[in-house]
Structures are given as structure tokens and as C-alpha cells.
Amino acid sequence: MPLYESTFIARPDISSQQVDGLAEQFREILTEAGGGIAKTEYWGLRSLAYRIKKNRKGHYYFMNIDAPPEAIDAMEHTMRVNEDVIRYLTVRVEEHDPNPAPLTQSRGRGRDGRGGRGGRWEGRRREDGEGRGRDGSSERKETAPAEAAPAEAAPAKAESADAGVSEAAASGEAKNGGAEEKSDG
């Protein structure tokens, strides 16, 4: 028989027991039509990427299915008419993945569930010199005084400004000279 992976999203205002009841209802439809479910995973109440039928969250449920195409059609028809199912997707696959879905595996998150992001001040240097610099080291680096940098940069700007004025004056003289020639001629 062909193998399928099916995921459905249920409304957020129903309980997880009701979501399990929906999955059991779909299992009965598949077994009556000669198929079966090899593995199921409840992925929990998760935020949606965009609003679907005025919902911002939904209960995600995943199933590995071994069933004929007629059984899949019957299950999808039931999903389509059921008001508790917001979205569903069924895909035919060559083989089932025996590993749990990446959504269910932890990514080294701490108690608060915000792993990998760091704290508000991580990677920034505090006023008292403690903390990390941009390169990640905690060593304090000596920097040049703040007054020295603008004083060195100011002459370069003045020179470029003088050069710009002299170029503008030269081009202005050429334009004016051309205008005088036209008025004379």
C-alpha cells in the first residue's frame, strides 16, 4: 500500500483530548477503508504563521499513514467538513521516517524556553567595562581618546571641502565664461 504523511491543525479553543478524539476518528475511517496509522505525534498548541479563520494558534497533529488512496480521500473529506479542523495536508512519501519530528525535539532550551537567544545584555559592553565586546572576549581593550579622532578627521574634510570649492569655482567660471560668450555673439 502507498505511504502517506498527514498533518492537521485543529482550532485552539478545543482541548488536547478532543484533538486526540479527532485523530481517533480519522484512524477509524482509515481502518474501515483498509488502511492504518503507523505513528502519530501531537505537536502541541503552536502559533500559526498567519491568521486562519480568525485563529492565531492551533493544535498540530501528525500521522504516518499506510492506506489505499480511497481511504485517504475519505479521511480528507471528513477533515474538510469537520469544523474543528482548520487546515490539513496529506503528502505521499516513499518511506516513513522512524525518528520523531524535529518540532518535538528540544533544542537545548532552558527553563524559560528561550534557548540560543541570550539575555538582553549578552554580547554588549556595560558602562562599567564588564561584559563582552563584539569579538566575544571579556577582555577590556584600550582605545584612543575620543577627542583625537575628530581632530584628525577634520583637516581631511577641510581639504576635501577646499578642493570641492575650487573645482566648483573652476566649473562655474567655465559656465559663466560660456554664458558671456553667448551674450556677446
Phi and psi in degrees as a GROMACS rama.xvg file:
@    title "Ramachandran Plot"
@    xaxis  label "Phi"
@    yaxis  label "Psi"
@TYPE xy
-68.9585  152.759  PRO-2
-106.307  142.27  LEU-3
-135.837  155.31  TYR-4
-120.336  129.644  GLU-5
-129.456  136.113  SER-6
-128.198  134.567  THR-7
-129.954  153.798  PHE-8
-116.194  124.37  ILE-9
-102.926  159.535  ALA-10
-57.1528  147.646  ARG-11
-75.5728  -18.4947  PRO-12
-85.1261  1.54955  ASP-13
-97.9431  160.947  ILE-14
-84.1418  166.055  SER-15
-67.3636  -27.31  SER-16
-67.3107  -36.1499  GLN-17
-69.9011  -33.1081  GLN-18
-65.8226  -41.7435  VAL-19
-61.7028  -35.9665  ASP-20
-64.2885  -39.7123  GLY-21
-62.3719  -45.063  LEU-22
-61.6865  -38.5665  ALA-23
-65.7996  -38.1295  GLU-24
-62.0389  -42.583  GLN-25
-68.9956  -33.882  PHE-26
-63.1174  -42.6144  ARG-27
-62.6813  -40.269  GLU-28
-62.6633  -42.9416  ILE-29
-67.5679  -41.4212  LEU-30
-68.9802  -34.2033  THR-31
-65.3033  -30.882  GLU-32
-92.3631  5.53446  ALA-33
96.404  18.5185  GLY-34
-120.6  -167.01  GLY-35
-165.855  167.663  GLY-36
-109.206  122.803  ILE-37
-80.4805  -39.8836  ALA-38
-151.794  144.142  LYS-39
-129.184  149.626  THR-40
-140.349  127.895  GLU-41
-95.0468  116.858  TYR-42
-90.8946  -5.68421  TRP-43
93.7229  -178.167  GLY-44
-84.3836  114.468  LEU-45
-126.062  156.066  ARG-46
-74.2167  142.336  SER-47
-87.5059  155.992  LEU-48
-69.6205  -30.5531  ALA-49
-151.426  164.925  TYR-50
-66.035  136.073  ARG-51
-127.782  116.975  ILE-52
50.7445  46.475  LYS-53
65.9516  19.1086  LYS-54
-110.684  139.462  ASN-55
-102.531  -13.5853  ARG-56
-133.725  166.834  LYS-57
-163.44  156.227  GLY-58
-85.8968  120.969  HIS-59
-95.986  135.914  TYR-60
-138.277  131.144  TYR-61
-118.044  141.163  PHE-62
-137.733  136.735  MET-63
-94.9374  122.296  ASN-64
-119.741  139.706  ILE-65
-123.448  97.6276  ASP-66
-156.16  158.343  ALA-67
-71.7786  160.225  PRO-68
-58.5966  -31.0626  PRO-69
-65.0457  -35.7536  GLU-70
-67.7554  -38.7318  ALA-71
-65.4391  -40.8322  ILE-72
-61.335  -41.8574  ASP-73
-65.8382  -42.1422  ALA-74
-64.8021  -44.3554  MET-75
-65.4284  -33.4215  GLU-76
-63.1317  -42.7265  HIS-77
-64.4864  -40.2155  THR-78
-63.6702  -38.7356  MET-79
-65.2329  -38.2194  ARG-80
-89.7852  -13.7503  VAL-81
-77.1447  126.79  ASN-82
-71.7514  -21.236  GLU-83
-79.5804  -17.0766  ASP-84
-92.9138  118.796  VAL-85
-82.6063  -50.0269  ILE-86
-143.497  156.769  ARG-87
-148.846  155.835  TYR-88
-148.55  127.828  LEU-89
-123.518  129.838  THR-90
-128.225  136.797  VAL-91
-81.8405  135.704  ARG-92
-127.391  161.734  VAL-93
-77.1253  -40.0951  GLU-94
-151.582  155.3  GLU-95
-83.0342  144.12  HIS-96
-84.6476  120.798  ASP-97
-74.6348  -17.1164  PRO-98
-77.9793  154.18  ASN-99
-67.3248  155.798  PRO-100
-64.0769  147.824  ALA-101
-60.5397  -25.4719  PRO-102
-64.6304  -29.6809  LEU-103
-87.992  -13.3651  THR-104
-85.5316  141.724  GLN-105
-78.5684  150.189  SER-106
-110.181  38.5175  ARG-107
72.4068  31.7355  GLY-108
-78.4005  150.494  ARG-109
-83.599  -164.091  GLY-110
-63.2034  -35.7458  ARG-111
-83.9919  -5.86421  ASP-112
79.271  15.3058  GLY-113
-116.444  51.9071  ARG-114
-70.1603  146.537  GLY-115
84.813  -17.0234  GLY-116
-87.3866  -30.5505  ARG-117
81.5935  175.204  GLY-118
-80.7785  179.823  GLY-119
-64.5978  -35.9007  ARG-120
-105.767  8.81675  TRP-121
-66.627  132.11  GLU-122
85.8837  -1.06973  GLY-123
-109.81  149.839  ARG-124
-88.9875  130.324  ARG-125
-83.6107  167.901  ARG-126
-58.0387  -35.555  GLU-127
-85.3571  7.30711  ASP-128
89.4933  -6.34676  GLY-129
-83.8909  161.147  GLU-130
106.061  -175.977  GLY-131
-98.9674  149.726  ARG-132
-87.4868  -172.845  GLY-133
-66.6634  -31.2568  ARG-134
-81.5505  -0.172356  ASP-135
90.7191  -7.5493  GLY-136
-83.3686  154.073  SER-137
-98.193  5.17693  SER-138
-74.903  145.544  GLU-139
-89.1594  129.722  ARG-140
-103.113  143.991  LYS-141
-80.6193  135.683  GLU-142
-124.449  158.643  THR-143
-70.7965  153.605  ALA-144
-58.8806  149.623  PRO-145
-68.7082  -28.5853  ALA-146
-70.9092  -30.1658  GLU-147
-67.9838  -38.2878  ALA-148
-65.3286  -47.7597  ALA-149
-66.0033  -32.7959  PRO-150
-66.6361  -38.3572  ALA-151
-71.6047  -35.6299  GLU-152
-75.4156  -25.9942  ALA-153
-64.2752  -44.0053  ALA-154
-62.855  -36.2187  PRO-155
-62.8969  -39.6284  ALA-156
-67.4789  -39.7595  LYS-157
-65.4647  -42.876  ALA-158
-61.4538  -44.1932  GLU-159
-67.3927  -32.7021  SER-160
-68.7802  -40.9177  ALA-161
-63.3616  -40.94  ASP-162
-64.068  -40.2726  ALA-163
-65.3286  -38.7051  GLY-164
-67.5329  -44.1258  VAL-165
-66.889  -37.4728  SER-166
-65.502  -41.6984  GLU-167
-65.8799  -38.695  ALA-168
-65.7532  -42.3208  ALA-169
-64.9297  -42.3695  ALA-170
-70.9395  -32.292  SER-171
-68.1234  -38.9816  GLY-172
-64.5218  -39.063  GLU-173
-66.483  -40.0479  ALA-174
-67.1911  -44.6646  LYS-175
-65.8543  -39.3768  ASN-176
-63.0754  -39.2542  GLY-177
-68.0984  -35.6964  GLY-178
-69.6379  -35.2488  ALA-179
-68.3616  -37.6477  GLU-180
-63.7004  -40.2857  GLU-181
-65.7087  -38.5144  LYS-182
-71.3808  -30.2623  SER-183
-74.7057  -35.0842  ASP-184
